[in-house]
Amino acid sequence: MSNLTKFRPWLSQNVESDTSWIRHLSQAAIDDIDCALRYAIATRKSLIALTPDDFPLGNTALEEMTSAYASTQKDWGFCLIKGLPVERYSVEEIKTLYWGLGLHVGVARTQNKHSDIMTSVKDTGGQYKVNGGRGYNTNAGLDFHVDFCDVVSLLCIHPAKAGGTSLITSSLAIHEELKRTRPDLEAALRKPFYFSLQGAGSDDEPNVYPCPLFGEAQGYPAFRTNRKNITAAQEYFDDVPRLDQDQIEALDWLDEKLKDPRYCFSMNIEKGDIQLLNNFTVVHSRTDFEDHEDEARKRHLLRLWMSIPGSQPLPESWKAAFKDIRAGAVRGGNRGKHITDDFLAYERRQARYHEMHNVFSG
């Protein structure tokens, strides 16, 4: 079986009719997670200091979580885990629980200029389409994009009063459609597109990085886009090469097709759900949303960006973006301005635990 056929280039109707991508936590797994959380809290360690041994998952929960992450590397390229009883816990306890689960599946990546290891996806009055703007701290609908990791994980503490629907599209299905209907644009996807880091890079790396939208490595397809960040690179950096006309046409075509209901599946992420997306085969977005007035009921999701040991190799032309293109490597993320010695120790420790390559070990 070729690597391409490990994945399903699905349409929205396929996802609607076959719900094998939904996984329900068993009661035994929930009990395992609760016991692990109590143990972790008793250590009184900070999140970054916790080890997998400090969050001792029982075999049932460990199998269900590792199986869920592994499922993103084949078939649909995504899954939805349901049934985590978040109502039992405080927000701080949920953060410890979520981080503890992550310790058993890979290495978390920093996500922004503050080098945060976990972010709250919550409207805090931020602005989206401005220089340096990010979508996770606004209530805006987002452009279709992928995140800077192997798997993006979202845990829902509270859904919105209305809206905030997750939108996902198979980049493999979109690529097949482009080859079928606009073969003249296929070569454009393989040209370098420059992306702005939106101020979230470290002080010793460029503010932009080149990366084609599509490539293959050892038979594994990989797709990447974020038009907002491509546009920002064009608008704010004079030394960035201007987009060719076929690149602009390709981006325009993608803008229409990624949101086409034939390809785009709408998913409601409910309280206690964990959504996992493969960032090389699934593109995502969300609709804008209306919040509750009560602060305690406002839409609140937690986000982890994960490198995982079972990840695919990436194209050579993606190395400037991800720093390491080997399968099972610690890669991606926004290093930000506040990488600490504690984070570097965590990164090394987790890479050793999961037997992952780590170019950041320094």
N, C-alpha and C positions, 0 to 999 in steps of 0.2 A: 504494500500500500504506500503510495506516495505521501509526502508530508502534506501536500495541498488537500488530499482527500481525507485527512484527519479532521478537517474543519468542514462545516456546512456553510456554503454561501447562501444563507437563508433569506426568504422574503417574510414580510410581516405576517402573512396568512399562515406560514409554516409555524411560526412561534405561537400564534394564536391557537392553532389546532393541536399542537404537540407540546404539552407542558412538562416534558421531562427535565427541563431546565430549572424547575422549582424543586427545592429540597426542604423538607421539614425536619427540624431538629427533633430527635427522639427525647423522651423524658429522661432516659439514662444519660444522654449527652448534656441536657440542661443541668442535671444533678452534678455531673462531672465539672461543668463550668462553674457552678456555684461554689463547689468545694475548692476549686483552684483559686477562685477570687478571694475567698476568705483566707486562704493560706497566704496569698500575695499581699493582702492588706496587713496581715499580721507581721510581715517582714519589715514594714515601715520604710521600704526602699522607694526612691523616686522611680518613675516609669523607666527612665533611661538606664537605671542601674539594675532593673529586674532581668533575670535570666529565665530560660525555659523551666529550669528546676524550681524557680520561685513561683511559677504558675503551673503546678503539676497536674496536667490534664490526664484524666482517666482514658483508657483505651477507646471507649465509645466516642467521646467528644473528639479525641485526636483523629480518629479515623474519619468521622463525619466532616471535620474541618479540612483536613488535608485532601480528602477526596473532592470536596467542593472546589478548592483551589486548583487541583489537578484537572478538573473538568473544564476549566477555562482554556486549557492548552490543547483542546480538541473540540470536535462537534460544534456546538453553538458558539463557543468562545465566551460564554457568560453563564452565570447562574444566579438564582435568588434563594437565599437561605431564610427560612421563616421560623418564627416561634421563639425568639429570644425574649424572655420576660423582663424587658427593660423597666417595666413599672415597679419592679421589686427594689430597684436600686436608685441611689442618687446619681447625678451626672458624673461626679468624680469617680464613683464606683464603676459606672459604665465605661468610663475612659480606661480605668485599670483593666477591666474585663476585656475590652476590645484590644488594648495593647497586648495583653497577655496571650490572647488567641493569635495575634500577629507574630509573637515570638516563636510559635511552633510551625509557622509556614514560610518564613523568609526574613528579609531585611528591609525595614521601613526606610523610605527615602525622605529627606527634608523637602519641604514643599514651597517655600516662599523666601522673601528677602530676610525674614526673621529666622530662617532655618528651623521652622516648626516641624516637629516629627508627626504631629497629628493636628488636623485643623477642624474647626467647627464650621460647617456649611450652614450659615445663618445670616440673615439680613442684619448687618450692623451699620447700614447707611452708606456702604461703599458705592463706587461708581464703576461700571463695567467697561464701556467703550471710551476710555480716556488713556492717556499715556501712563503706563504702569498699572492700569486697572486690572483687577481679577474678578471673576464672576462669583466665587464662593461666598463673598461677604455682601452680596446684593440680593434683591428679589427679582432681578432681570431674567428674561429668557436669554439663553446662551446660544452662541454659534456652535455648530457641530465641531467637535474637537476630540483629541485624545490627550491623556495625561502623560507625564514624564516618568513612566514606570512600566513594569511588566503587567501588573494587575492593579487596578484602582478598586478600592473597597469602600463602600458607603454603608454606615449603620444608622438607621433611622430611630431617633429618640422621640421626635414629634413630627408628624406631617403638617403641611400647611392647612390653613382654613379652606383654601381653594387653590388649585393649580399646583405648580411645582412638579408636574409630571415628568418622569424620566423618559427620554427619547433615545432609542438605540437603533443603529443601522449596521448591517453587515458590510464592512468595507470590501470583502471578497465579492459579494453580490454586485456591489457598485462597480468594482473594477471589471467584472465580467460584462456588465452592461455597457460600460464605456468602450471596451474592446469591440463589442458587437455593433454599437450604434455610432461611436465616434472614434474609430481606430486612428484617425489623424491626430488625436490628442494623447494617445497612449504614451508616446515618447516624451511628451511634456512632463508627465508625472515622474519620470526618472531623472529630470534635470534638478540641480540644486535649487531649493527654495530657502530663502533666509528667514528665520524666525527670530523675533525679539524675545529676550528673556524677561522683559518687563521689569527690569531692575532686580531680578531675583537670583542673578548669578553671583558667584564669589568675586572678590576684588581682583583676583588674579586670572580671570577668564574673560573672554570677549562678551560684549553685550548682545551679540547675535550669534547664531550658529546656522550652518548650512545643512539641509537634510532634504533629499528627494521625498516626494509624497509616497512613492511606491518602490519597492525593491524586493529581491529574494536572496536568501542565503541557504545553501544546502537544501533547496527545494521548499523552504519555509517562506511564505509570503509575508510582507510587512507593509503596513499602510500608516501614514501619519499626516494629519492636517490640523490647522488652527488658523483660520483666515484672519482673525483679529490680530494675532501675533505676526503673521506674514505682512499684513497691512502696516502694522506699527514699525516693522523693520524698514519698510519702504518710506514711511513718512518721517521718521525721526533719525535715520542714519544715512547721511549723504554718500558714504563710501560703500554702501550695499549695492551690488549690481541690480539694475532695474529688471523687473520681470519681463520676459519675452511675451509677445502677443499670445502664443499658444498656451503659455502658463496662465495668463489671465483668463483665457477662454476655458481652460480646464477648471480653474477655481470657480468660475461662474457656473459651469455645468454641474460641479459638485454641490454648489449651494442649492441648486434646484433638486438634484436627485437625492441627496442625503435626507431631505425632509419629505420626499415623495411618500405618501401613505402606503404605496406598494412595497416599499423597502423599509420604511421607518416604523418601528413598533413602539407603542406607548405603554409604559409600565408604571403603575402606581407603587411606590415604595412606602409600605405601611409601618406603623410602630413595631419595632422588634425585628424588622427585615434587615438583612445584609446583602447588598448587591455587589457582585464581583464581575468585573469586565476585563477581558484581554484587550490591551491597548493597541495591539498590532492587527487585530481582525475585527474589532468592533469600534465604531465611532459613536460618541454620545453627546447629548444636549439635554436641556430641560426647558419647560415652559416657564413663563413668569408666574408669580404666585402672590396671593393675598394672605397676610398673616392674621392670627388672632391678636386682639388687643392685649390680652393677658400675657405678660412676659414669660411666664412659666409654660405657656401653651404654644409659643411661637415655633415655627418650623425650625428644627434643629437636627442636623445629621452630623456624624463624625466621619472624617475621611482619612484613610491611610493609603499611601502610595507604596506598593510592595515590589521588591525584586524577589523572585522565587527560584529555588534550585532547579525546578523543572522547566525553566523558560527556554525559548527557542534562540538559535543564533540570529543575529541581525546582519543586514548588508554592510559591506565594508564602507560604503558611502554614508553610513549613519554613525560612524565612530566619533566625529566631531561633536555630535549631539549627545550620545550616550556614554562616551568615554571608554566603554568596553562592549564589544559586540559578540563575545563568546557566549554560547549557551550556558545557562546557569551561573551568570556573572552578576555581581553587585554593580548596578549601573543606573543611569538616569537620575532623576530628582533635580530640584533646584537647590544648589549648595547654599545660597544665601550669604549673608554677611556675619552670621553668628554661629558657625560651626565650633563646637566646644570639644575639649579633650574627652569629656564624658561621652559625647556622641561618637567620636572616633573610636573609643574603646568599645562602645556598643557595636559599632559597625564591624570591627575586627572580630569581636566575640561571636556575633551572630553568623558571620561568614564562615568562621571555623566550625561552628555548630552544624551548619547546613552544608558544609563542604563546598562552598561557593568560591569562585574566583573573586578577587578583590583588589582592583587597581588603586583603591583609595587607602590601602593599608599603610602606605608611605614609610 
